[in-house]
Amino acid sequence: MAKKKLTIRINNKAYNVDSGKTVCEVCEQLSIRIPTLCYVKNISEEAACSICMVEVKGARSLLRGCVTKVTEGMEIYTDTERVYNARKMNLELILSRHPLDCMTCDVDGDCELQDLAYEFGIKKSRFLSPGAISPDKKPNPWDSNPFINFDPAKCILCGRCINVCKNKAMVEAITFALRGPKQKVSTPFNHPLENTGCQFCAACVQSCPVGALVEKSRMGKGKKKDLTPTETICAYCGVGCHVSLFKDKANNLVMAKGAEGNKINDGRLCVKGRFGYEYVNKADRLTTPLIRENNGFRKATWEEAIRLTAEKLKSIKEKYGPDSIGVLGSSRCTNEDNYVVQKLARAVIGTNNIDNCARLCHSSTVAGLGQAFGAGAATNSLEDISDSDVIFIIGSNMAETHPVIAQMVKEHKATSDVTIIVADPRKVLMAEAADIFIQHNPGSDVALLNGIMKIILEMGLEKREFIKNHTEGFNEFKDLILKTDVEMAAKMTGVDKEVMEKAAGVIGKATNMMIYFTMGITQHSTGVDNVLSVANLALLTNNIGRRGAGVMPLRGQANVQGACDLGALPNVFPGYQKVADPGVIKKFEKAWNVRLSATPGKPVSEYASLALEGSMKGIYIMGENPLMTEADLNHVRKGYESLEFLSIQTIFMSETALMADVIFPATAAYEKDGSFTNTDRTVQLLKAARSKPEGTKDDWAIICELSNAMGYAMNYPSSSAVMDEIAALTPSYGGISHKRIEKQTLKWPCPDKKHKGTLFLYKDNIFKRASNKGLFSPITVKPPREIPDTHYPLILTTGRILYHYHSGNETRRVKVLNEFVPENYVEIHPGDAKKYKLKNNDYAKVSTRRGTITVRVKISPRPKEGVIFISFHFAEAAANKLTNNALDPVSKIPEYKACAAKISRVTGPTHVKKIL
């Protein structure tokens, strides 16, 4: 509905404006400046600073523009002498308690208070309080954390930090304490900030208009005016946050700010996005090629390292055939990098043995959603969160793995009547925001979903018209579901039947439901079954093909989606065009001028076993660390040790690099140009925020040099040229170019240069399958491959934590992150801790049938009794020495989320410290 128009006058000029707007909002739209300090639109609107005063004809006093709504016929004056004097006096009152230490302040030149003082010509406040110039430093709740510094003397009590924490970070870690002249910003009961639930996203710092809040890691490293900013894409999870990175004169990144105004994060960042850039500055970056020699490494020239690698790969190919070589792309590298590395495997080596780490996280998604809907990608956009009346989060620790999305979901919860359902074996942080929390046993996802769908059918809440006209396979699915014993499902899952019934009622009656999942669904030997069950639920309730209704697999790394899109998979070319399709092969053979194999390749999860069998002799890796990320690491190490040749291009000496024969130094994400595709299919331009270290090269450029040395010409003048070739051969990326995405992001499918991208998939209920219909799949319940017994009585599940990432190579080189969480731990229920005589901060030995590690004990109510949790970021206590390499038969993903384990107390750490 169009808003009612009002006629008003501002500074003696007439305007037609929308009703319901404040004076500040109207003036901003009309480019009429009104200064503010406390105001942030839709976030902080408490009128605390009184700098936005305006004169309104007929009003007895000046009014605050940020809270005063315009009315018909209103006459507003923003630049009268009375307004100027009032603003200046209020500004002097604010300055009366503010230290005059601008010359040594870290935000000198980036301070709104300083700018206003200059604008109003205030050199010294006439109301200056004694002691304001050099106030005594007093202890405060911010002192003990390594992330954020708070200087109460500089605080102007504007409330922006409090409101942004409440309304944007959705945490409420800080508030106003006391009243009158003693009022201050503090934590509840003055507890240390780290004990409040603060996730150190530092939104408070970004909102602070003065120097009261500053990132500790950037203090003393230069003032903003001396730093060079670059807006790029965060290189951590798959949300794809826009971040402004600031470079000093020595080429070091020293600060990060969330870029505002975009549709992805609009200024939000998580703790890794805010502080995690530091790893690129580290002195242990690889900057010269290395060749193994005499049980160590020696420095080599690029020419020598390239020549040796080409000779070794050609020799293995000639002796054993092209399929004796495996190639690994990377979800931390760009679309262009991954396109070129899969081209190396197929066009140069001649094998489809090309994979990426999506095999270990979302290969189940690609297979399952591809089978059900026709495309293995997120159906909707992050923007759609606000269009959902039900949000179902299953198998996702969203608040730690995708914190910005969690903030968006909680914001929607705070401003609407959305119902949130969370299902997870651990009481993850999002459970605190849930209306219904379902804590089911690890590996019982199909039993849970089948039980819920049985109840939906019994209640008659299935969407029959949609099912009849737009799906197939329903009768077989229905027959199986109706045989489900809900009481038995409740027993298998450990969830009360009443909880399942409540969830089923909410889901069945939803107008628009979005289902979010991550590796809690996918990382099982039944991962594809789990994904198909999620798809079944979406089809049964017709939650697909429109805004706010769909299935959203959240990607864990910056370019998991893009690495898969661009063909770093063993069975598809770029754009998921099947390698066994004669027409597709013919197209790529013509484009690449080479004969191609039609035999699907092997997944990376089988590389170690193939090496031990003798059928895989060489592996080439771009940007990955399988000696930390694969399941059953002892087995994987044996496999890689049996190879004839291993080469890797990487930025640090990783656990895998230590085993390599040749190492190439690559550029980090913040040093290269290219593109990432985020979790909702948005293709975004990555820009170099600092110069690459001397001696390093872009990943795609290294691959091209190797290809040329192997006899296949591969010469691209830029990453932009690589994208042009991608667009020419990949229908879903057909309209994408660097030039276009520099101006605006685009969601695939984007088939041509006039297409604006696709906000959501399956519009008008047309699926990407041959029949144009969605497919129901009858899924039977299967237990995890290992279940607890008398020898191994616990269930071990693994995952991520907020403060670290992937194999730890980046975040463990970030001082503040590693200080905050310096070592691994096992999370155990209080009941189990008592049973096994464990106390907080004890060391415990955790064992499975594959290995043993020693970790600290953290007693927590988050896991179910009988379940323990360990993260996989720490090499010295590597959880993947314990995990089970039982593979899903379709996706070949290992079962990271459930295996039998035992635990016992030890007197101290017995592991060897990490040597890197």
Residue pairs with C-beta under 8 A, 6 or more apart in sequence:
3 18
3 19
3 20
4 18
4 19
5 16
5 17
5 18
5 19
6 16
6 17
6 18
6 19
6 70
6 71
6 72
6 74
7 14
7 15
7 16
7 72
7 73
8 14
8 15
8 17
8 26
8 70
8 71
8 72
8 73
8 74
8 75
8 76
9 15
9 74
9 75
9 76
10 26
10 27
10 30
10 32
10 76
10 77
10 78
11 32
11 76
11 77
11 78
11 79
15 26
15 30
17 26
17 29
17 30
17 70
18 26
19 70
20 69
21 29
21 69
21 70
22 65
22 66
22 67
22 68
22 69
22 70
23 34
23 52
23 54
23 63
23 65
23 66
23 68
23 69
23 70
23 76
24 34
24 36
24 39
24 52
24 65
24 66
25 41
26 70
27 33
27 34
27 65
27 78
28 34
32 78
33 78
34 52
34 54
34 65
34 78
35 51
35 52
35 87
35 116
35 119
36 49
36 51
36 52
36 65
36 66
37 49
37 51
37 94
37 112
37 113
37 116
37 156
37 158
37 160
37 209
38 44
38 46
38 47
38 48
38 49
38 51
38 66
38 158
38 159
38 160
38 209
39 45
39 47
39 49
39 52
39 66
40 160
40 163
40 164
40 207
42 167
43 160
43 163
43 164
43 167
43 168
43 207
44 158
44 159
44 160
44 162
44 163
44 164
44 167
44 207
45 66
45 67
45 163
46 159
46 163
47 64
47 66
47 67
48 157
48 158
48 159
49 90
49 94
49 156
49 158
50 64
50 86
50 87
50 90
51 87
51 90
51 91
51 94
51 116
52 64
52 65
52 66
53 62
53 63
53 64
53 65
53 83
53 86
53 87
53 90
54 62
54 63
54 64
54 65
54 68
54 76
54 77
54 78
54 83
55 62
55 63
55 76
55 77
55 78
55 80
55 82
55 83
56 63
56 68
56 74
56 75
56 76
56 77
57 74
57 75
57 76
57 77
58 75
62 82
62 83
62 86
65 78
70 76
77 83
84 120
87 120
88 120
88 122
91 113
91 116
91 117
91 120
91 122
92 122
92 125
92 126
92 127
93 125
93 127
94 113
94 156
95 113
95 117
95 122
95 125
95 127
95 128
96 125
96 127
96 128
96 129
96 132
97 129
97 132
97 153
98 113
98 125
98 132
98 153
98 154
98 156
98 210
99 132
99 133
99 134
99 135
99 153
99 154
100 124
100 132
100 133
101 133
102 108
102 111
102 114
105 111
105 154
105 211
106 211
106 214
106 218
106 219
106 220
106 223
107 210
107 211
107 214
107 223
107 224
108 114
108 211
108 223
108 225
109 223
109 224
109 225
110 223
110 224
110 225
111 209
111 210
111 211
112 209
112 210
113 156
113 209
113 210
114 210
132 153
135 153
137 153
138 152
140 150
140 152
140 186
141 150
141 186
141 187
141 190
141 191
141 192
141 193
141 196
142 148
142 149
142 150
142 193
143 192
144 192
144 193
144 194
145 192
145 193
145 194
145 198
145 200
145 820
146 216
146 217
146 815
146 816
146 819
146 820
147 200
147 202
147 215
147 216
147 217
147 271
147 275
147 816
147 820
148 193
148 200
148 202
148 204
148 205
148 213
148 214
148 215
148 216
149 213
149 214
149 215
149 216
149 219
150 185
150 212
150 213
151 211
151 212
151 213
151 214
152 184
152 185
152 212
154 210
154 211
154 212
155 184
155 185
155 210
155 212
156 209
156 210
156 212
157 176
157 183
157 184
157 185
158 209
159 176
160 204
160 207
160 208
160 209
161 174
161 185
161 204
161 205
161 207
161 208
161 212
161 213
162 174
162 175
162 176
162 185
162 204
163 207
164 203
164 204
164 206
164 207
165 171
165 172
165 173
165 174
165 198
165 203
165 204
166 172
167 411
167 414
168 203
168 207
168 267
168 268
168 407
168 411
169 199
169 201
169 203
169 204
169 268
169 407
170 406
170 407
170 410
170 411
170 414
171 196
171 197
171 198
171 199
171 201
172 197
173 187
173 193
173 196
173 197
173 198
174 185
174 186
174 187
174 193
174 196
174 198
174 204
175 185
175 186
175 187
175 188
176 183
176 184
176 185
176 186
177 183
177 184
177 185
177 186
177 190
178 184
185 212
187 193
187 195
187 196
188 196
194 820
199 270
199 271
199 399
199 403
199 802
200 271
200 274
200 275
200 820
201 268
201 269
201 270
201 271
201 274
201 403
201 407
202 215
202 269
202 271
202 274
202 275
203 258
203 267
203 268
203 269
204 213
205 213
205 214
205 215
206 257
206 258
206 267
208 214
215 255
215 274
215 275
216 816
217 254
217 275
217 278
217 815
217 816
218 254
218 255
221 248
221 252
221 254
221 255
222 248
222 249
222 254
224 246
224 255
226 248
226 249
227 246
227 247
227 248
227 254
227 255
228 246
228 247
228 248
229 244
229 245
229 246
229 247
229 257
230 244
230 245
230 247
230 687
230 688
230 689
230 690
231 242
231 243
231 244
231 259
231 687
232 242
232 243
232 244
232 245
232 670
232 686
232 687
232 688
232 689
233 240
233 241
233 242
233 243
233 558
233 676
233 678
233 684
233 685
233 686
234 240
234 241
234 242
234 243
234 269
234 272
234 273
234 558
235 332
235 558
235 668
235 669
235 670
235 810
236 270
236 272
236 273
236 276
236 557
236 558
236 805
236 810
237 270
237 272
237 401
237 402
237 554
237 555
237 556
237 557
237 558
237 679
237 805
238 402
238 554
238 555
238 556
238 557
238 558
238 559
238 560
238 561
238 678
238 679
239 264
239 265
239 382
239 402
239 404
239 405
239 554
239 678
239 679
240 264
240 265
240 558
240 676
240 677
240 678
240 679
240 682
240 684
241 258
241 259
241 264
241 265
241 268
241 269
241 270
241 273
241 404
242 258
242 259
242 262
242 264
242 265
242 684
243 256
243 257
243 258
243 259
243 269
243 273
244 256
244 257
244 258
244 259
245 253
245 255
245 256
245 277
245 670
245 689
245 690
246 253
246 254
246 255
246 256
246 257
247 253
247 254
247 689
247 690
248 254
251 690
251 691
252 281
252 690
253 277
253 278
253 280
253 281
253 670
253 689
253 690
256 269
256 273
256 274
256 275
256 277
257 269
258 265
258 266
258 267
258 268
258 269
258 273
258 274
259 265
259 267
260 266
260 267
261 267
262 745
263 382
263 383
263 745
264 382
264 678
264 682
264 684
264 745
265 404
268 404
268 407
268 408
269 404
270 403
270 404
270 802
271 403
271 802
271 803
271 817
272 802
272 803
272 805
272 811
272 817
273 404
275 814
275 816
275 817
276 805
276 810
276 811
276 814
276 817
277 670
277 689
277 814
278 813
278 814
278 815
278 816
279 668
279 809
279 810
279 811
279 813
279 814
280 651
280 668
280 670
280 671
280 690
282 652
282 813
284 652
284 653
284 813
284 916
285 651
285 652
285 665
285 668
285 693
285 696
286 650
286 651
286 652
286 653
286 657
286 663
286 665
286 666
286 696
287 665
287 693
287 694
287 695
287 696
288 299
288 300
288 665
288 695
289 299
289 300
289 301
289 302
289 304
289 305
289 662
289 663
289 664
289 665
290 297
290 298
290 299
290 300
290 305
290 662
290 663
291 297
291 298
291 300
291 304
291 305
291 308
291 661
291 662
291 663
292 660
292 661
292 662
297 663
300 308
300 662
302 697
302 705
305 662
305 663
305 664
306 705
306 706
306 709
307 709
308 662
309 620
309 647
309 662
309 706
309 709
310 706
310 709
310 710
312 618
312 644
312 645
312 647
312 661
312 662
313 325
313 349
313 618
313 620
313 645
313 647
313 706
313 710
314 710
314 711
316 324
316 325
316 617
316 618
316 644
316 645
317 324
317 325
317 349
317 350
319 617
320 617
322 349
322 350
322 351
322 597
323 351
323 353
323 597
323 599
323 601
323 602
323 615
324 615
324 616
324 617
324 618
325 345
325 349
325 351
325 353
325 616
325 617
325 618
325 619
325 620
326 351
326 353
326 354
326 355
326 601
326 602
326 604
326 607
326 610
326 616
326 618
326 619
326 620
327 341
327 342
327 344
327 345
327 349
327 351
327 353
327 354
327 355
327 619
327 620
327 621
327 622
328 354
328 355
328 356
328 357
328 604
328 607
328 619
328 620
328 621
328 622
328 624
328 626
329 337
329 338
329 341
329 342
329 354
329 355
329 356
329 563
329 568
329 622
329 623
329 624
330 337
330 338
330 356
330 357
330 559
330 563
330 568
330 622
330 623
330 624
330 699
331 356
331 357
331 358
331 555
331 556
331 557
331 558
331 559
331 560
331 562
331 563
332 557
332 558
332 559
332 623
332 624
332 669
332 806
333 341
333 559
333 563
333 622
333 623
333 669
333 699
334 559
334 562
334 669
334 672
334 674
334 675
334 676
334 686
334 699
334 700
334 719
335 559
335 562
335 563
335 565
335 566
335 674
335 675
335 676
335 677
335 683
335 723
335 726
336 674
336 675
336 700
336 719
336 722
336 723
336 726
337 622
337 623
337 674
337 698
337 699
337 700
337 703
338 356
338 559
338 562
338 563
338 566
338 567
338 568
338 622
339 566
339 567
339 574
339 700
339 722
339 725
339 726
340 699
340 700
340 703
340 704
340 714
340 716
340 722
341 354
341 568
341 622
341 699
341 700
341 703
342 354
342 566
342 567
342 568
342 573
342 574
343 592
343 703
343 707
343 714
344 620
344 703
344 706
344 707
344 714
345 351
345 352
345 353
345 354
345 601
346 352
346 354
346 573
346 588
346 592
346 596
346 597
347 592
347 594
347 596
347 707
347 712
348 707
348 710
348 711
348 712
348 714
349 710
350 595
350 596
350 597
351 597
351 601
352 570
352 571
352 579
352 597
352 599
352 600
352 601
353 570
353 601
353 602
353 616
354 567
354 568
354 569
354 570
354 601
355 568
355 569
355 570
355 601
355 602
355 603
355 604
356 560
356 563
356 564
356 568
356 569
356 604
356 624
357 557
357 560
357 563
357 604
357 624
357 629
358 366
358 560
358 563
358 564
358 568
358 569
359 603
359 604
359 605
359 891
359 892
359 893
360 523
360 604
360 605
360 629
360 630
360 631
360 893
360 894
360 896
361 518
361 519
361 522
361 523
361 555
361 556
361 557
361 560
361 893
362 376
362 519
362 522
362 553
362 555
362 556
362 560
362 564
363 522
363 527
363 603
363 888
363 891
363 892
363 893
364 521
364 522
364 523
364 524
364 527
364 528
364 530
364 531
364 888
364 890
364 891
364 893
365 376
365 522
365 531
365 553
366 376
366 564
366 569
366 891
367 376
367 528
367 531
367 890
367 891
368 376
368 527
368 528
368 529
368 530
368 531
368 532
368 534
368 535
368 891
369 375
369 376
369 377
369 379
369 531
369 535
369 551
369 553
370 376
370 576
371 528
371 532
371 535
371 775
371 777
372 531
372 532
372 535
372 536
372 539
372 774
372 775
372 776
372 777
373 379
373 535
373 544
373 551
373 761
373 762
373 767
373 768
373 769
373 774
373 775
374 767
374 768
374 769
375 576
375 761
375 768
376 564
376 576
377 553
377 561
377 565
377 681
377 761
378 550
378 551
378 552
378 553
378 554
378 561
378 679
378 680
378 681
379 544
379 545
379 550
379 551
379 552
379 760
379 761
379 762
380 514
380 547
380 548
380 549
380 550
380 551
380 552
380 680
380 759
380 760
380 761
381 680
381 681
381 682
381 747
381 759
381 760
382 405
382 408
382 679
382 680
383 759
384 514
384 547
384 548
384 549
384 550
384 759
384 760
385 391
385 405
385 408
385 409
385 412
385 514
385 548
386 412
386 416
386 548
387 512
387 547
387 548
387 549
388 412
388 418
388 512
388 513
388 514
388 548
388 549
389 416
389 417
389 418
389 419
389 510
389 511
389 512
389 513
389 548
390 418
390 419
390 420
390 421
390 506
390 507
390 510
390 511
390 512
390 513
390 514
391 409
391 412
391 418
391 419
391 420
391 421
391 513
391 514
391 516
392 421
392 423
392 507
392 513
392 514
392 515
392 516
393 409
393 420
393 421
393 422
393 423
393 424
393 430
393 434
393 515
393 516
393 517
394 422
394 423
394 424
394 445
394 449
394 515
394 516
394 517
394 520
394 521
394 534
395 423
395 424
395 445
395 517
395 518
395 519
395 520
395 521
395 522
395 530
396 402
396 424
396 428
396 430
396 516
396 517
396 518
396 519
396 520
396 521
396 554
397 424
397 426
397 428
397 429
397 430
397 518
397 520
397 799
397 800
398 405
398 406
398 409
398 428
398 429
398 430
398 516
398 518
398 554
399 406
399 428
399 429
399 430
399 802
400 428
400 429
400 800
400 801
400 802
401 518
401 554
401 556
401 799
401 800
402 518
402 554
402 679
403 802
405 516
405 554
406 429
406 430
409 420
409 430
409 433
410 433
412 418
413 420
413 433
419 435
419 436
419 506
419 510
420 430
420 433
420 434
420 435
420 436
421 434
421 435
421 436
421 437
421 438
421 503
421 506
421 507
422 428
422 430
422 431
422 433
422 434
422 436
422 437
422 438
423 437
423 438
423 439
423 440
423 445
423 448
423 503
424 431
424 438
424 439
424 440
424 520
425 439
425 440
425 441
425 442
425 520
425 797
425 863
425 864
425 867
426 439
426 797
426 827
426 862
426 863
426 864
426 867
426 869
427 437
427 439
427 861
427 862
427 863
428 862
431 437
431 439
435 506
436 499
436 502
436 503
436 506
438 448
438 495
438 499
438 500
438 503
439 494
439 495
439 864
440 447
440 448
440 493
440 494
440 495
441 492
441 493
441 494
441 795
441 864
441 867
442 784
442 795
442 797
442 867
442 897
442 898
443 524
443 526
443 783
443 784
443 795
443 897
443 898
444 492
444 493
444 494
444 781
445 520
445 521
445 524
445 526
445 530
445 533
446 526
446 529
446 530
446 533
446 779
446 780
446 781
446 782
447 489
447 492
447 493
447 781
448 489
448 493
448 495
448 500
449 530
449 533
449 534
449 536
449 537
450 480
450 481
450 484
450 489
450 533
450 779
450 781
451 484
451 486
451 489
451 490
451 493
451 500
452 500
452 503
452 504
452 507
452 537
453 481
453 484
453 504
453 536
453 537
453 540
454 481
454 482
454 484
454 486
454 489
455 486
455 500
455 501
455 504
455 505
455 508
456 462
456 504
456 507
456 508
456 540
456 541
457 478
457 481
457 482
457 540
459 504
459 505
459 508
461 504
461 505
461 508
461 509
461 541
462 508
462 540
462 541
463 540
463 541
463 542
466 539
466 542
466 765
467 474
467 539
467 540
467 542
469 765
470 765
470 767
470 773
470 774
471 539
471 773
471 774
471 775
471 776
472 771
472 773
472 774
472 775
472 776
473 775
473 776
473 777
473 778
474 776
476 776
476 778
477 536
477 776
477 777
477 778
479 778
480 778
480 779
480 780
481 778
486 497
486 500
487 497
489 500
489 781
490 496
490 497
490 500
492 781
493 500
494 864
507 513
507 537
507 541
508 541
510 541
510 543
512 543
512 546
512 547
512 548
512 549
513 538
513 541
513 543
513 549
514 543
514 548
514 549
514 550
514 551
514 552
515 534
515 537
515 538
515 543
515 550
515 551
515 552
516 552
516 553
516 554
517 531
517 534
517 551
517 552
517 553
517 554
518 553
518 554
518 556
519 556
519 799
519 896
519 897
520 799
520 897
521 527
521 530
521 531
521 534
521 553
522 530
522 531
522 553
522 891
522 893
523 893
523 894
523 895
523 896
523 897
524 530
524 784
524 888
524 893
524 895
524 897
524 898
525 782
525 784
525 785
525 884
525 886
525 887
525 888
525 889
525 894
525 895
526 782
526 784
526 888
527 888
527 891
527 893
528 888
528 889
528 890
528 891
529 779
529 782
531 553
532 777
532 779
533 779
534 551
535 551
535 774
535 777
536 776
536 777
536 779
537 543
538 544
538 549
538 550
538 551
539 774
539 776
540 776
542 549
543 549
543 550
544 550
544 551
544 762
544 765
544 774
545 760
545 761
545 762
545 763
545 764
545 765
545 766
546 760
546 763
547 759
547 760
550 760
550 761
550 762
552 679
552 680
553 679
554 679
555 561
555 678
555 679
556 800
557 806
558 669
558 676
558 678
559 676
559 677
560 679
561 677
561 678
561 679
561 681
562 675
562 676
562 677
562 683
564 576
565 574
565 575
565 576
565 677
565 730
565 732
565 733
565 748
566 574
566 726
566 730
567 573
567 574
567 575
570 579
570 600
570 601
570 602
570 603
571 578
571 579
571 580
571 600
571 601
572 578
572 579
573 579
573 584
573 588
573 729
574 726
574 729
574 730
574 733
575 729
575 730
575 731
575 732
575 733
576 732
577 584
577 587
577 588
577 730
578 584
579 585
579 596
579 597
579 598
579 599
579 600
579 601
580 598
580 599
580 600
582 598
585 596
585 598
587 729
588 596
588 729
589 595
589 596
591 725
591 728
591 729
594 712
602 610
602 616
603 892
604 626
604 630
605 630
605 631
605 885
605 887
605 892
605 893
605 894
606 887
606 892
607 616
607 619
607 626
607 639
607 640
608 630
608 635
608 636
608 637
608 638
608 639
608 640
609 635
609 639
610 616
610 639
611 617
611 619
611 639
611 640
611 642
611 643
612 635
612 638
612 639
612 642
614 642
616 643
617 643
617 644
617 645
618 643
618 644
618 645
618 646
618 647
619 640
619 643
619 645
619 646
619 647
620 647
620 648
621 646
621 647
621 648
621 649
621 650
621 656
621 660
622 648
622 649
622 666
622 699
622 703
623 649
623 650
623 651
623 666
623 699
624 648
624 656
625 650
625 654
625 655
625 656
625 657
625 806
625 807
625 809
626 636
626 640
626 656
627 633
627 636
627 637
627 640
627 654
627 655
627 656
627 658
627 659
628 654
628 655
628 656
628 807
628 808
628 872
628 875
628 878
628 880
629 806
629 807
629 872
629 880
630 636
630 880
630 885
630 894
631 880
631 883
631 884
631 885
631 894
631 895
631 896
632 850
632 851
632 880
632 881
632 883
632 884
632 885
632 894
633 851
633 878
633 880
633 881
634 850
634 851
634 881
635 850
635 885
637 659
640 646
640 656
640 659
641 659
645 661
646 656
646 659
646 660
646 661
647 660
647 661
647 662
647 663
647 664
648 654
648 656
648 657
648 660
648 662
648 663
648 664
649 663
649 664
649 665
649 666
649 699
649 702
650 656
650 657
650 663
650 664
650 665
650 666
651 665
651 666
651 667
651 668
651 696
651 809
652 809
652 813
652 916
653 663
653 916
654 807
654 809
654 916
655 807
655 875
655 916
657 663
658 916
664 697
664 702
665 693
665 695
665 696
665 697
666 696
666 697
666 698
666 699
666 702
667 692
667 693
667 696
667 697
667 698
667 699
668 692
669 686
670 688
670 689
670 690
671 688
671 689
671 690
671 691
671 692
671 693
671 696
672 686
672 688
672 692
672 698
672 699
672 719
673 685
673 686
673 687
673 688
673 718
673 719
673 720
673 738
674 685
674 686
674 698
674 700
674 719
674 722
674 723
675 683
675 684
675 685
675 686
675 719
675 723
675 736
675 738
675 741
676 683
676 684
676 686
677 683
677 684
677 748
678 684
680 747
681 747
681 748
681 758
682 745
682 746
682 747
682 757
683 733
683 736
683 741
683 745
683 746
683 747
683 748
683 750
684 741
684 745
685 738
685 741
685 742
685 745
692 698
697 705
698 719
700 716
700 719
700 722
703 714
704 714
704 715
704 716
707 713
707 714
708 714
708 715
716 722
716 725
719 738
720 737
720 738
720 739
723 733
723 736
723 737
723 738
724 737
726 733
726 736
727 733
727 734
727 735
727 736
727 737
728 734
731 749
731 751
732 748
732 749
732 750
732 751
733 748
733 750
734 750
734 751
734 752
734 755
735 746
735 750
735 751
735 752
735 753
735 754
735 755
735 757
736 746
736 748
736 750
737 753
740 746
740 753
745 757
746 756
746 757
747 757
747 758
747 759
748 757
748 758
749 755
749 757
749 758
750 756
750 757
750 758
761 768
762 768
762 774
765 774
766 772
767 773
767 774
769 775
784 795
784 886
784 895
784 897
784 898
784 899
785 884
785 886
785 895
785 899
786 792
786 848
786 849
786 884
786 886
786 895
786 898
786 899
786 900
787 795
787 900
788 794
788 795
788 866
788 900
789 900
791 900
791 902
792 847
792 848
792 849
792 900
792 901
792 902
793 866
793 900
793 902
794 832
794 866
794 867
794 868
794 900
794 901
794 902
794 903
795 866
795 867
795 868
795 898
795 899
795 900
795 901
796 846
796 848
796 867
796 868
796 869
796 870
796 879
796 882
796 883
796 898
796 899
796 900
796 901
797 863
797 867
797 868
797 869
797 896
797 897
797 898
798 869
798 870
798 871
798 872
798 879
798 880
798 882
798 883
798 896
798 897
799 869
799 871
799 872
799 897
800 871
800 872
800 873
801 821
801 871
801 873
803 811
803 817
803 820
803 821
804 811
804 812
804 817
804 821
804 871
804 873
804 874
805 811
805 873
806 873
807 872
807 873
807 875
808 873
808 874
808 875
811 817
811 818
811 873
812 818
812 873
812 874
823 855
823 856
823 874
823 876
823 877
824 853
824 855
824 856
824 870
824 871
824 873
824 874
824 876
824 877
824 879
825 855
825 856
825 857
825 858
825 870
825 871
826 844
826 846
826 855
826 856
826 857
826 858
826 868
826 869
826 870
826 903
827 858
827 860
827 862
827 863
827 868
827 869
827 870
828 836
828 838
828 857
828 858
828 859
828 860
828 863
828 868
828 903
829 859
829 860
829 861
829 863
829 864
829 865
829 866
829 867
830 859
830 860
830 861
831 865
832 838
832 865
832 866
832 868
832 903
833 839
833 857
833 859
836 844
836 903
836 904
836 905
837 905
838 844
838 857
838 859
838 903
838 905
839 857
839 859
840 857
840 858
840 859
841 856
841 857
841 858
842 856
842 857
842 905
843 854
843 855
843 856
843 857
843 905
843 906
843 907
843 908
843 909
843 910
844 854
844 855
844 856
844 857
844 903
844 904
844 905
844 906
845 852
845 853
845 854
845 903
845 904
845 905
845 906
845 910
846 852
846 853
846 854
846 855
846 868
846 870
846 882
846 901
846 902
846 903
847 882
847 901
847 902
847 903
848 882
848 883
848 884
848 899
848 900
848 901
848 902
849 899
849 900
850 881
850 882
850 883
850 884
850 885
851 881
851 882
852 881
852 882
853 870
853 877
853 878
853 879
853 881
853 882
853 911
854 877
854 906
854 909
854 910
854 911
855 870
855 877
857 905
862 869
863 869
868 901
868 903
870 877
870 879
870 882
871 879
872 878
872 879
872 880
872 896
874 914
875 914
875 916
876 911
876 912
876 913
876 914
877 911
880 896
882 899
882 901
883 894
883 895
883 896
883 899
884 894
884 895
884 896
884 898
884 899
885 894
885 895
886 894
886 895
887 893
887 894
887 895
888 895
